[in-house]
Amino acid sequence: MKKKFACEIDCANCAQKVEDAIRKLDGVVDVKVNFLMQKFTLEAADESFEEVLETAIRTGQKIEADFSVSR
């Protein structure tokens, strides 16, 4: 499953750091954090998507405290 969400992130460098960290998580097929568009795209298996999404958001917030995802 692939879903797009609105997100808030402060700079392009932070977006890249968050994207790199989330990409390493188990269950993540693909991820994109677009600073200019303030979009977060996550692709993961259907059966574990919500769990992977929660982990991805927590991981992003550890790297950039202001990172948030609107669902």
C-alpha positions in Angstrom: 0.0 0.0 0.0 1.2 3.5 -0.8 -0.3 6.5 0.8 0.5 10.3 0.8 0.0 12.5 3.7 0.4 16.2 4.5 3.4 16.8 6.7 5.2 19.6 8.4 9.0 19.7 8.3 11.2 22.8 8.6 14.1 22.3 6.1 15.2 20.3 3.2 18.2 18.9 5.1 15.9 17.7 7.9 13.6 16.1 5.3 16.5 14.1 3.9 17.6 13.0 7.3 14.1 11.8 8.2 13.7 10.1 4.9 17.0 8.3 5.2 16.2 7.0 8.7 12.6 5.9 7.8 14.0 4.1 4.7 16.0 1.8 7.0 13.0 0.6 9.1 11.7 -2.9 8.7 8.6 -3.0 6.5 9.3 0.2 4.6 9.2 -0.5 0.8 9.7 3.2 -0.1 9.5 6.6 1.5 9.6 10.2 0.3 9.6 13.4 2.5 9.1 16.4 0.3 10.1 19.7 2.0 8.8 22.0 -0.7 5.4 20.3 -1.0 5.2 19.4 2.7 4.2 15.8 1.6 5.1 12.5 3.2 4.7 9.4 1.1 5.0 5.9 2.6 4.8 2.5 0.9 4.6 -0.6 3.0 2.8 -4.0 3.0 -1.0 -3.7 3.4 -1.2 -5.9 6.5 1.4 -4.0 8.5 0.9 -0.5 7.0 -0.5 1.2 10.2 2.2 -0.2 12.4 5.0 0.8 10.0 3.4 4.3 9.7 3.4 4.8 13.5 7.0 3.7 13.7 8.0 6.0 10.8 6.3 9.0 12.4 8.0 8.3 15.8 11.4 7.9 14.0 10.9 11.2 12.2 10.1 13.0 15.4 13.2 11.7 17.1 15.3 13.3 14.3 13.3 16.4 13.8 11.1 17.3 16.8 8.8 19.5 14.6 8.1 16.7 12.1 4.4 15.9 12.0 2.1 14.0 9.7 -1.6 14.8 9.2 -3.8 11.7 8.6 
